[in-house]
Amino acid sequence: MSEKVIFTKGRNAVLLCQKEDPTFLEEVDALFQGRGEEAFVLGQYPVLSTGYLQPSDFSCFCPQNGTLAVSDRCFSQTGKLDETLGWAASADYLFRLKQNHFSCGTAYSVKSPSYQVLPEDITEIWVDSLLFDYKHGNFQLRKNVLSKLWKAIKTYDMSIGNYSRKKLLSSLPKMLISFIRYTLSGEGERSESFDFFRQSCLRGCYVCPERKTEPLVSVVIRTHRRPEVLRKTLDLLRQQTYQYYEVVLIEDGEPTAREMVEEDFKDIPIRYFSTGTPIGRSAAANLGFSLSKGKYLNLLDDDDYLYPEHLELAVSVAERDGVDVVFVQDLSLSIEKKQDTPYEFEVNEAHFMNFPRIDPFTMSHFCATPDNGVFFRKEVLDYAVGMREDLDANEDWSLWLRMLTKATYSVVHFASCCFVVPFNEQEKEERIRKYSAYNGLQIKDDLLKYDISGEQISSYYQGVIDDFAALEAAGILKDHLQHELFFWNVEDAQQYLQFAEEFQEKATKKESGTYTSDDLVRYYLGMVAKNQKDITAGM
């Protein structure tokens, strides 16, 4: 990477911008006139990958080679980019800005041109992440960096991904020289790895389609007596790169959040409604749907979060493909709450939610996405009706199944939203216990009938075989089968063996027809029972 610095007419510096665009540079100058910060992390377009936002406060520390805008004074004092760090140059510069006590804000709606991270870039990104950790790390962290490097050279390290050992070896002279330079500089102080590589790759990278229209989007949020939890969700909505949205906020019960919303979020287009007395999760969502004015809807709970590019991505894909529903990837954050006011938590784990094929068969036995990962036309509710108000859990899963009876849809494997789950084992078990009372009820629905072609039923069958083969190769098939039987409250798996035979026959004959969710789950459980029997027989 060669240093890339562009100066605006106002003498502000734009770092790592891909090309000079006069309109974009004017927007950068406007930032410094209208706000108090001396540096900004900018959005990226058409490649959506603004890096990993710290989920505890959603401050951006790690734009993946992203564009920074800094004032003339700020640039003069902080100095040039460290060209050695390549992909981590932005993260390094942002770290140095904070070391020099400059305030840095985010301006994701000001989007700089960007490029896609390709699979062959993995080795370089990982090398740059090691250099970043070494530069800012203390003695122990630097020792860990050298240990990681030696392990990757000596034996292929699967945790890194599909890296090239040949490229890694060719990078060694550069790395060794940099290690010496950083050691002599005496700058290292961090005791923990920032893990730039994992964080820069965690969400993925996606080229956003060109958007020619700006339809209104209604973000429906349901909340219940948790104004401080809600505050964090609304804070992140402020950073959306897509500005044509409204928030329809339904408080299920007394108006505990009204004052906070009206006083602290005047800059967001929020329409607040309180039901007075509790009406339940599903009824609150349905009320929000009915009050929405947008062409598209996106549902959130008050502890769900949308990354800055989420609405931009969903609108662009929906309009390009002309589909009713867009399913996007979610990140799952396992958290421990630290305090209630202000609401703060610590993230212990962050990983992709399992996001397999999206189709009526898979979705019938596995909910592949939570609320915020489903973006849909309001017209879908004409036949999906809405959420079942007899369900206090799995009600979103039920709605997705109803949508799939007729909806056209696109699937995006890029994490543009996230949700939280408890890390504490006791809280986790309580959550599972609450949901387990409703397991299976979501498929007991007269609306869940699907016209499935012969090719589709054959594909569904092969998909289960492939999935179970992958689980077996990973050594977790037995545990998975037991979990599935527990989830579906199956006491005698043998009674489902007949459905495995029926499923195989229909798949072999490619027998089209109308199938219910009940049918599809029975076929799946038949395959579970068959594999469990095979494992038992082989022991």
C-alpha positions in Angstrom: 0.0 0.0 0.0 1.3 3.5 -0.9 0.3 6.4 1.2 -2.9 8.0 -0.1 -3.7 11.5 1.2 -6.0 14.0 -0.5 -6.5 17.5 0.7 -9.8 19.3 0.4 -10.3 22.9 -0.4 -10.6 23.5 3.3 -7.2 21.9 3.8 -8.6 19.0 5.7 -6.9 15.6 5.0 -8.7 12.6 3.6 -6.7 9.4 4.3 -6.9 6.2 2.2 -9.5 7.6 -0.2 -9.7 5.6 -3.5 -10.3 8.5 -5.8 -10.8 12.2 -5.9 -14.5 13.1 -6.1 -15.3 16.8 -5.8 -18.8 16.3 -4.3 -17.4 13.9 -1.8 -14.6 16.3 -0.8 -17.2 19.1 -0.3 -19.2 16.9 2.0 -16.0 16.3 4.0 -15.5 20.0 4.4 -19.1 20.4 5.5 -18.5 17.9 8.3 -15.8 20.1 9.9 -18.0 23.2 9.7 -21.0 21.6 11.3 -19.6 19.4 14.0 -17.0 19.7 16.8 -14.8 16.7 16.2 -11.4 16.9 14.5 -11.5 13.5 12.8 -14.2 11.3 11.4 -14.5 7.7 10.3 -16.4 7.8 7.0 -18.7 5.3 5.3 -17.7 3.2 2.4 -19.5 2.5 -0.9 -20.2 0.4 -2.9 -18.3 -2.1 -0.8 -20.0 -2.3 2.6 -17.5 -3.2 5.3 -16.9 -0.4 7.8 -15.1 -2.7 10.1 -16.0 -4.0 13.5 -17.9 -1.6 15.8 -17.2 -2.1 19.5 -20.6 -3.5 20.5 -20.4 -2.3 24.0 -20.6 1.3 22.9 -20.6 1.0 19.1 -17.6 3.2 18.6 -15.6 2.4 15.5 -12.0 1.5 16.2 -11.2 -0.6 13.3 -12.2 0.5 9.8 -10.8 -2.1 7.4 -8.5 0.1 5.4 -11.3 2.6 5.6 -11.3 6.3 4.9 -10.6 8.8 7.6 -11.1 12.6 7.4 -8.9 14.6 9.7 -8.5 18.4 10.2 -5.3 20.1 9.1 -4.1 20.6 12.7 -4.9 17.0 13.5 -3.0 15.7 10.5 0.0 17.9 11.3 0.3 16.7 14.9 -0.4 13.0 14.3 1.8 12.7 11.2 1.8 10.5 8.2 0.2 7.1 7.7 2.4 4.1 8.6 2.6 2.5 5.2 4.1 -0.7 6.6 0.7 -1.7 8.1 -1.2 -1.9 4.9 -4.7 -3.1 5.6 -4.3 -2.0 9.3 -3.2 1.6 8.5 -6.6 3.1 9.2 -6.9 1.3 12.6 -3.4 2.4 13.4 -4.0 6.0 12.6 -7.2 6.0 14.5 -5.4 4.6 17.5 -2.7 7.3 17.2 -5.4 10.0 17.0 -6.8 8.8 20.3 -3.4 8.7 21.9 -3.0 12.3 20.9 -6.3 13.1 22.6 -8.1 14.1 19.4 -11.9 13.6 19.4 -13.0 11.3 16.5 -16.6 11.0 15.4 -18.4 8.9 12.8 -20.0 10.1 9.6 -21.1 7.0 7.8 -23.6 8.9 5.6 -20.6 10.6 4.0 -19.4 7.7 1.8 -16.0 7.3 0.2 -15.3 5.0 -2.8 -14.0 1.7 -1.7 -13.0 -1.7 -3.0 -13.7 -5.3 -2.2 -11.6 -7.5 0.0 -10.8 -10.7 -2.1 -10.0 -14.2 -0.7 -6.4 -13.8 -1.9 -6.1 -10.7 0.4 -6.4 -12.9 3.6 -2.7 -13.5 4.0 -1.9 -9.8 3.8 -4.6 -8.8 6.2 -3.4 -11.3 8.7 0.2 -10.2 8.4 -0.9 -6.5 8.8 -2.9 -7.5 11.9 0.2 -9.1 13.5 2.2 -6.0 12.7 -0.5 -3.8 14.3 -0.5 -5.9 17.5 3.3 -5.9 17.6 3.6 -2.1 17.1 1.2 -1.3 20.0 1.7 -4.4 22.2 3.7 -4.8 25.4 6.4 -7.5 25.8 4.0 -10.3 26.4 1.7 -9.4 23.4 4.7 -9.1 21.1 5.8 -12.5 22.3 2.4 -13.9 21.4 2.6 -12.3 17.9 5.9 -14.1 17.3 4.4 -17.4 18.5 1.4 -17.0 16.2 3.7 -16.3 13.2 5.9 -19.3 13.9 2.9 -21.6 14.3 1.5 -20.4 10.9 4.8 -21.0 9.2 5.5 -24.4 10.8 2.0 -26.0 10.4 -1.0 -24.8 8.5 -3.2 -23.0 11.0 -6.9 -23.6 10.2 -8.0 -20.8 12.5 -6.6 -18.1 10.1 -8.5 -19.3 7.0 -7.3 -20.0 3.5 -4.0 -18.2 3.8 -1.0 -18.7 1.6 2.2 -19.9 3.4 4.1 -18.9 0.3 2.9 -15.3 0.6 3.6 -15.5 4.3 7.2 -16.5 3.8 7.7 -13.8 1.3 6.4 -11.2 3.8 9.0 -12.3 6.5 11.8 -9.8 5.6 9.3 -6.9 5.8 7.9 -8.2 9.1 11.3 -8.7 10.7 12.5 -5.2 9.8 9.2 -3.8 11.2 9.5 -5.8 14.4 13.0 -4.3 15.0 11.8 -0.8 14.2 8.7 -1.1 16.5 10.9 -2.6 19.3 13.4 0.3 19.1 10.6 2.9 19.1 9.4 1.8 22.5 5.7 2.6 21.7 4.2 -0.7 22.8 1.7 -0.5 25.7 -1.3 -2.8 25.0 -1.6 -5.9 27.1 -4.4 -7.6 25.0 -4.5 -8.3 21.3 -6.9 -6.1 19.4 -7.4 -9.1 17.1 -7.6 -6.8 14.0 -7.8 -9.7 11.6 -10.8 -11.4 13.2 -12.6 -8.2 13.7 -11.9 -7.0 10.2 -13.2 -10.2 8.7 -16.0 -11.0 11.2 -18.8 -9.3 9.3 -17.7 -10.1 5.8 -17.5 -7.8 2.8 -20.3 -7.0 0.3 -20.6 -5.0 -2.8 -23.8 -3.0 -2.5 -26.0 -2.7 -5.6 -26.4 0.8 -7.1 -29.6 2.4 -5.6 -31.7 4.6 -7.9 -34.7 5.1 -5.6 -35.2 6.2 -2.0 -38.3 4.5 -0.7 -39.4 5.2 2.9 -38.4 2.4 5.4 -40.3 1.9 8.6 -38.2 0.6 11.5 -40.7 -0.9 13.9 -39.3 -1.2 17.5 -41.2 -2.9 20.3 -40.1 -2.1 23.9 -41.3 -2.7 27.4 -40.1 -0.8 30.5 -36.5 -0.6 29.4 -35.7 3.0 28.4 -31.9 2.7 28.9 -31.7 -0.5 26.9 -33.7 1.2 24.2 -31.4 4.2 24.2 -28.5 2.1 22.9 -30.6 0.8 20.0 -31.7 4.4 19.0 -28.2 5.7 19.3 -27.0 3.3 16.6 -29.9 4.2 14.3 -28.4 7.7 14.3 -25.5 6.3 12.2 -27.5 4.8 9.4 -26.1 5.7 6.0 -29.6 5.5 4.5 -31.6 8.5 5.7 -35.1 7.9 4.4 -36.6 6.0 7.3 -39.0 6.5 10.2 -39.0 4.8 13.5 -42.4 3.4 14.7 -41.8 2.8 18.4 -44.4 0.7 20.3 -44.1 0.6 24.1 -46.0 -2.4 25.4 -47.6 -0.9 28.5 -47.0 2.3 30.4 -45.0 5.1 28.6 -41.8 4.7 30.6 -39.6 5.6 27.6 -41.6 8.6 26.3 -39.7 11.4 28.1 -36.3 9.9 27.1 -37.3 9.5 23.5 -38.8 13.0 23.2 -36.0 14.8 25.0 -32.9 12.9 23.7 -33.8 11.8 20.2 -35.4 14.8 18.5 -33.0 14.4 15.6 -34.5 11.0 14.7 -37.9 10.7 12.9 -39.7 8.7 15.7 -43.4 8.2 16.1 -43.9 6.9 19.7 -47.0 5.0 20.8 -47.7 3.5 24.2 -50.4 0.9 24.6 -51.1 1.9 28.2 -51.8 -1.7 29.4 -49.6 -4.6 28.1 -50.9 -6.3 25.0 -48.0 -8.8 24.4 -45.0 -8.9 22.1 -46.9 -10.1 19.0 -49.7 -7.6 19.3 -47.2 -4.8 19.8 -45.4 -5.7 16.6 -48.7 -6.0 14.7 -49.7 -2.5 16.0 -46.4 -1.2 14.7 -46.9 -2.8 11.3 -50.3 -1.2 11.0 -49.1 2.3 11.9 -46.1 2.2 9.5 -46.1 4.4 6.5 -43.0 2.8 4.7 -42.8 0.7 1.6 -40.5 -1.6 3.5 -40.6 -2.7 7.2 -37.8 -3.9 9.5 -38.7 -5.2 13.0 -36.4 -4.7 16.1 -36.6 -5.5 19.7 -35.2 -2.9 22.0 -31.9 -4.7 22.4 -31.4 -5.4 18.7 -28.9 -3.4 16.7 -28.5 -2.3 13.1 -25.0 -1.6 11.8 -24.7 1.7 9.8 -25.0 0.1 6.4 -28.0 -2.1 7.2 -30.9 -0.1 5.7 -28.8 1.0 2.7 -27.9 -2.6 1.9 -31.4 -4.0 2.4 -33.1 -1.3 0.3 -30.5 -1.6 -2.5 -30.9 -5.4 -2.7 -34.7 -5.3 -2.5 -35.0 -2.7 -5.2 -32.4 -4.3 -7.5 -33.9 -7.8 -7.2 -37.6 -6.7 -7.0 -38.2 -9.1 -4.2 -40.6 -9.1 -1.3 -38.1 -10.1 1.5 -34.4 -9.7 2.0 -32.7 -12.0 4.6 -29.4 -10.7 5.9 -26.8 -12.2 8.1 -26.8 -11.5 11.9 -24.0 -11.4 14.4 -24.7 -13.0 17.8 -23.2 -11.2 20.8 -23.0 -13.2 24.1 -23.1 -10.5 26.8 -22.7 -9.9 30.5 -24.6 -6.9 31.8 -22.5 -4.5 33.9 -25.1 -1.9 35.0 -28.6 -0.8 34.3 -28.2 3.0 34.2 -26.6 3.8 31.9 -27.0 0.4 30.3 -23.7 -1.2 29.8 -22.6 -4.7 28.9 -19.4 -6.6 28.1 -19.3 -8.8 25.0 -17.7 -12.2 25.8 -18.2 -13.8 22.3 -19.2 -12.5 18.9 -19.8 -14.8 16.0 -22.0 -15.4 12.9 -25.4 -16.8 13.6 -25.7 -20.1 11.7 -27.1 -19.0 8.4 -27.8 -22.0 6.1 -30.1 -22.2 3.1 -33.2 -20.1 3.3 -36.2 -22.1 2.1 -39.5 -23.4 3.5 -37.9 -26.8 4.4 -34.9 -25.4 6.3 -36.9 -22.6 7.9 -39.6 -25.0 9.1 -37.1 -26.8 11.4 -34.6 -24.0 12.1 -35.1 -20.3 12.5 -32.2 -19.0 10.6 -32.5 -15.3 11.6 -33.9 -13.2 14.4 -36.2 -10.1 14.0 -33.8 -7.5 12.6 -32.3 -9.8 9.9 -35.6 -9.7 7.9 -36.4 -6.7 5.7 -39.8 -6.9 3.9 -42.4 -5.1 1.8 -45.4 -4.0 3.8 -47.6 -5.7 1.2 -46.3 -9.1 2.3 -48.6 -8.7 5.4 -51.6 -8.9 3.1 -51.1 -12.7 2.9 -48.8 -13.3 5.9 -51.4 -11.5 8.0 -49.0 -10.7 10.8 -47.6 -12.2 14.0 -49.6 -14.8 15.8 -50.8 -13.2 19.0 -51.1 -16.6 20.8 -47.3 -16.9 20.8 -45.1 -15.2 23.3 -42.0 -16.8 21.7 -41.1 -18.0 18.2 -43.6 -15.4 17.0 -41.1 -14.0 14.5 -40.2 -17.5 13.3 -43.9 -18.0 12.7 -44.1 -14.8 10.6 -41.1 -15.8 8.4 -42.8 -19.1 7.7 -46.0 -17.4 6.6 -44.0 -15.1 4.4 -42.3 -18.0 2.6 -45.6 -19.4 1.5 -45.7 -16.8 -1.3 -42.9 -14.3 -1.0 -40.0 -13.9 -3.4 -36.7 -13.3 -1.5 -33.0 -12.7 -1.7 -30.3 -13.8 0.8 -27.3 -11.7 1.7 -24.3 -13.3 3.5 -23.0 -10.2 5.1 -23.6 -9.2 8.8 -25.3 -5.9 8.8 -27.1 -6.3 12.2 -26.6 -8.0 15.5 -28.5 -9.3 18.5 -27.6 -10.2 22.1 -27.9 -13.4 24.1 -26.9 -13.9 27.8 -23.4 -15.3 28.4 -24.3 -16.3 32.0 -25.3 -19.9 32.1 -28.2 -19.4 34.5 -29.7 -16.7 32.3 -29.1 -18.8 29.2 -31.0 -21.7 30.7 -33.9 -19.5 31.8 -34.1 -18.1 28.2 -34.2 -21.6 26.8 -36.8 -22.7 29.3 -39.1 -19.7 28.4 -38.8 -20.5 24.7 -39.2 -24.2 25.0 -42.8 -23.9 26.1 -43.6 -22.6 22.5 -41.3 -25.0 20.5 -43.3 -26.6 17.8 -46.3 -24.3 18.1 -45.0 -22.1 15.3 -45.6 -24.8 12.7 -49.2 -25.5 13.9 -50.7 -23.0 11.5 -53.2 -23.6 8.7 -51.5 -20.9 6.6 -48.2 -22.8 6.3 -48.8 -24.6 3.0 -46.0 -24.6 0.3 -46.2 -25.6 -3.3 -42.9 -27.4 -3.7 -41.5 -28.7 -7.0 -39.9 -32.1 -7.5 -36.5 -30.4 -7.9 -36.9 -28.6 -4.6 -37.9 -31.7 -2.6 -34.9 -33.5 -4.1 -32.7 -30.6 -3.2 -34.0 -30.5 0.4 -33.2 -34.2 0.9 -29.7 -33.8 -0.5 -29.2 -30.8 1.7 -29.9 -32.7 4.9 -27.5 -35.5 3.8 -24.8 -32.9 3.1 -25.4 -31.1 6.4 -25.2 -34.3 8.5 -22.0 -35.4 6.6 -20.4 -32.0 7.6 -21.5 -32.4 11.2 -20.1 -36.0 11.3 -16.8 -34.8 9.8 -16.6 -32.1 12.6 -17.3 -34.8 15.2 -20.5 -33.2 16.5 -23.3 -35.1 14.7 -24.3 -37.2 17.7 -24.7 -34.1 19.9 -26.6 -32.3 17.1 -29.1 -35.2 16.7 -29.8 -35.3 20.4 -30.3 -31.5 20.5 -32.8 -31.7 17.7 -34.8 -34.5 19.4 -34.8 -32.5 22.6 -35.9 -29.3 20.9 -38.8 -31.0 19.2 -39.7 -32.9 22.4 -39.3 -36.3 20.7 -39.3 -39.1 23.2 -39.4 -42.0 20.8 -37.3 -41.2 17.7 -38.1 -44.6 16.1 -41.6 -43.5 15.3 -40.2 -41.0 12.8 -38.2 -43.6 10.7 -41.2 -44.1 8.4 -40.9 -40.4 7.4 -37.3 -40.8 6.5 -38.3 -43.5 4.0 -41.2 -41.4 2.7 -38.9 -38.4 2.3 -36.3 -40.5 0.4 -39.0 -41.9 -1.9 -40.4 -38.5 -2.7 -36.9 -37.0 -3.3 -35.9 -39.9 -5.6 -39.1 -39.6 -7.6 -38.9 -35.8 -7.5 -42.5 -35.8 -6.4 -44.0 -32.2 -6.5 -46.9 -31.3 -4.3 -48.3 -29.1 -1.5 -46.5 -29.6 1.7 -47.2 -28.1 5.2 -44.5 -27.1 7.7 -45.7 -30.1 9.7 -44.8 -32.4 6.8 -41.4 -30.9 6.3 -40.5 -31.1 10.0 -41.6 -34.8 10.1 -39.3 -35.5 7.1 -36.4 -33.7 8.9 -37.0 -35.6 12.1 -37.2 -38.8 10.1 -33.6 -38.1 8.9 -32.6 -37.3 12.4 -34.0 -40.6 13.7 -32.4 -42.6 10.8 -28.9 -41.1 11.5 -29.3 -41.7 15.2 -30.1 -45.4 14.5 -27.1 -45.7 12.2 -24.8 -44.2 14.9 -26.2 -46.6 17.5 -25.8 -49.6 15.2 -22.2 -48.7 14.5 -21.2 -48.5 18.1 
